[in-house]
Every structure is written in C-alpha cells, then in structure tokens.
Amino acid sequence: MGASWKVPEVNLEKGKGRVYDGVREGYLLLCSYTLFDMDGRKLPQEIVVEVGDVFKKILKETEKVRDEHKKDMSVLKAISIVLERNPELRQEGLAYEVMQWYICRMEAWFAADTDMISLKCWDQATLATFNTLLQTESRCALQEACTGPDEGIVTYEQVLLGGHGLMVQGYDPIIKELAKDIDVRLNHSMVLELCFCLLKLASTTGGREGMAYPQPTQLLDNDVALVWGRCDSAMLSPCQSCRICNLNLATKILILLWILMSRVSKISRGCDKVVVKVENGLSFIADAAIVTVPLGVLKANLIQFEPKLPEWKVAAISDIGVGNENKIALLFDRVFWPNVELLGIVARTSYSCGYFLNLHKATGHPILVYMAAGRFADDLEKFSDEYAVKFVMSQLKKMFPDATEPVQYLVSHWGTDPNSLGCYSYDPVGMAGGVYDKLREPLDNLFFGGEAVTEEHQGSVHGAYSSGVLAARNCENHLLERLGDFRKLQLISFSGDALLEPIFPLQISRM
C-alpha cells in the first residue's frame, strides 16, 4: 500500500474522466485543510495562516544559518538558532501548537524527524518546494476554486511542472500506458524445477483436453499475470506427459505465486553474465541486470553480492538515510467530515500532531487516510493493526465525536516489511556529497535504479521512474557496445537445485 489504496469492494476507479480542482484529469490538487486542537475545537483560519507565514520566514532564515556554518547540523537545530536570533518569531500557546503541526508536515515530506534531516543537503530546490506549502499569494484564488470561504486553508505544492497530485485510479493506468509498445517477449519455454511438496497439492488427474488456457497477458483480479501455456517445448515430451497440464487452476496459481514471492538472495557478476539467485533455489542468468530493490533492503545486507560491492558503493548505501511514513486507510459507511483535502490535529510536539488525507473529495468514497512519519511511524509499527486503528480513531473522534467506526481498514508497515525496510530516502545530518551518484554508478554489467539514486527527485515516484529510464539506457549502451547487436542476446535462463526433481516449461521474457 503506497500512494494508492484499492480494495475489491471499493472501486476507486469510479469517476474516471473527472477533473479535480483544475488539475489534469486523474489528479487531485492538495490545496485545502482544516485544523483542530486536542480538545476537538476547530482552529480559526487566521491563526493557521499567520503561523504558516511565520514558519515560512523561519525556513528562509535557516538558509542564512546554513551559509554561516561549515559543519552540518539538523534542520531542527537550525530552527532553534533562528528563534534565538529572532525572538519575535517565537510562538506561544495555540500558535505554538500550530507551528508544531507545520513541522509535522515537514517531517512527513521527508519521512524523517527534523532532528535527523541535514541542513546542508536540504538543497535549495527542496527548500523552495516546501516553502510553496506556506505561500499565501495563491491562497485566495485557489480557495475560491477549491473550497469556498469557510472550508479550509489553501496551500500549493510544486516540484515539477503541474505540482503534486493524488493518483485517483492508482498507478495501474500509468504502468499499463508505459508498457505499451515495449518488446516484452513471452511464450519462450524454460525449465522450472519445483519442490515435490507443491506437486503433491495437485488434486486432479488426466489431461485437460479442450480446456481454454489463458494468454500470458491476461490478468487476475490482483493484476498478477498468468505466465503458463500449453507445453510446446522441444525439450520435453508431448503435453500429456507434462505434469503442469494435469494440475488444477488453484495449484497453478499457487505455483505461480511461489515463484513471484521469492526474494532475491544473491547477485553474482562476472564473465559478461549476471546470476541472480532467489530464496526458493532458482538462479536466473542474464547478460546484464538492473538492481532496483529499496535502499532499506540494501542497507540490511539481505542480498549477497559476489564479488562484494566496492567500499565506495557500500559507503553510499550507508550514508543515505531511509525514512518511514505509514498510512492507515479507513473506509466508512458515510462521510462525517468537511469537504477539504487535509484534516489536521495540533499538539505540543510534532510527534503528537497528525493529519488525515480525505480521499472522498477525489474518489467519491468515504475514505480517510491517516499519515504517520518518522519515529512515530516506527513506533506505530510495533503495535497490532487493531491497536493502530483504535488510536487513529481516538484522534478522529476528538475532531468529530459522531465519527462512526470504519467498516474496513488497511495499515502499511513500510519500516518492517522485508521487501522495503523503509519508505523512501532522505538526506541525514553529515551526509557526504555525491553519494547519490555513487549509488547510481554501474558495476560492469550491474546497473542501479530507484528513487534513492537520484539526487534531484529522491523520495518521489518521478525520481524512481527517471532513474529507471537512465539505468535502462546505460544498460542498453553497455550491451550494444559489447555485443553490437541485440539479436545476439541470449534468453534469460534459470535453474534450480539438483534436489528439485519435477520440471515443466514456463513462459518468460527477454531483458
């Protein structure tokens, strides 16, 4: 569960073709919010706007602190220095709590606490980007278009042209569009060795004569591609002697998931080949490979590299920070909150502040998503999903005493999920320069991609996409230089341990 949330019972694709708040089709501009205190009282808009302007000035002053100090420090420490120099910027009482909420929003931006974020590496573009959250120049125009005079405080975020947006239909449409006209070659037979225990699950006997087999591009409800077909490999005897055609549909799906759910355990390179071994014993062999696993996985050394990664690559992995931001998505039977994008609650510390993203405005469904970042996100993962939802509901009922219980919920666990071990990257205090370039640097025929290898747009979907494009181009140039012609490429091959006995063909694609 990342930037999009989808459940079978709630079709979030409903409303396709609508335009939200003047943003391009399929996107939602995050432009309005309403804040409450811990006692459930709605805060006056004037206080929120005034404190936002003060916070913007404080952030601007931190630039001077950065220029004056050669040694790096945290953003939080820089803010403290600014407040010591400019006591008129200090806030008291309710205004102080609103200030802590703005800090909470900043921490969500980086998925890390402000005492962990580097002042030196917090580049000018990032500072300008976050400052646009606090701009007042565009508020009046946007407020009238988005919310009306009494529904919230308006802000505007922008990194790339077009600003930030919520993917109303999830990322599926983008992925499918990007996959168009790409030469993904299926229907290439390959030997797959399976554990005997899986084959014991087959409950049917006899052939499947006349049965319509799905094409490789057909998708199940969960968008997992079926990649098997009739046995036509010259390596094997006719179809009736192959066990895969005698398995029922459930067993085929189980086998497919067993393959897909296996994690990479080892990557070996040498002799113009890359061998990728996964936990279930299979080894994939290719001319080159692109590593896009999350930075948290690399930091945890869950993948063994052979030969070992050079020290400069290991240092880059170690130096870049991995933040944590979790979401608790709540589906209700009705809407009981105002028609704004963000619902916030202020407190004496940024740790105790929080906010909900209102998906009803974009999807038409009564859904709120609670956002937790930094240490608070780490702490929340220590509890059960039921406890996390109970806590979030206690916050929500402070704002709306008549709030109903959710009929369904989803809780992310990015920090402890073994496939991520964190949310996205950020610049920690003391981080050396050029580390993103070093992490992106190829090792012979091994290339690296992902949001953590791009200094300009780390922690973003665009950064992940652009780095993948760059890695693919570098890989292409490498193979063209070595082979001269892509037709000389061999099919990716894989094999299993000798103890795995049964075999059958599986359709795959080329690099």
Sequence and secondary structure as in RCSB ss.txt:
>XXXX:A:sequence
MGASWKVPEVNLEKGKGRVYDGVREGYLLLCSYTLFDMDGRKLPQEIVVEVGDVFKKILKETEKVRDEHKKDMSV
LKAISIVLERNPELRQEGLAYEVMQWYICRMEAWFAADTDMISLKCWDQATLATFNTLLQTESRCALQEACTGPD
EGIVTYEQVLLGGHGLMVQGYDPIIKELAKDIDVRLNHSMVLELCFCLLKLASTTGGREGMAYPQPTQLLDNDVA
LVWGRCDSAMLSPCQSCRICNLNLATKILILLWILMSRVSKISRGCDKVVVKVENGLSFIADAAIVTVPLGVLKA
NLIQFEPKLPEWKVAAISDIGVGNENKIALLFDRVFWPNVELLGIVARTSYSCGYFLNLHKATGHPILVYMAAGR
FADDLEKFSDEYAVKFVMSQLKKMFPDATEPVQYLVSHWGTDPNSLGCYSYDPVGMAGGVYDKLREPLDNLFFGG
EAVTEEHQGSVHGAYSSGVLAARNCENHLLERLGDFRKLQLISFSGDALLEPIFPLQISRM
>XXXX:A:secstr
  S   BTTB TTTTTT   TTS TT     EEEEE TTS B  HHHHHHHHHHHHHHHHHHHHHHHH SS  BH
HHHHHHHHHH GGG   HHHHHHHHHHHHHHHHHHTS TTTBBSSSS HHHHHHHHGGG  TTHHHHHHHHT TT
S EE    SSTT     TT SHHHHHHHTTT      B  EEE  HHHHTT    S  TT     TT B TT  B
        TTS  GGG GGGGS HHHHHHHHHHHHT  EEEEEEETTEEEEEETTS EEEES EEE   HHHHHT
T SEEES   HHHHHHHHHSEE  EEEEEEE SS  S S SEEEE  SSTTT EEEEE HHHHSS EEEEEEEHH
HHHHHTTS HHHHHHHHHHHHHHH TT    SEEEE  TTT TTTSSS EE BTT  TTHHHHHH  BTTEEE S
GGG SSSTTSHHHHHHHHHHHHHHHHHHHHHHHSSGGG    EEE  TT   EEE  B   
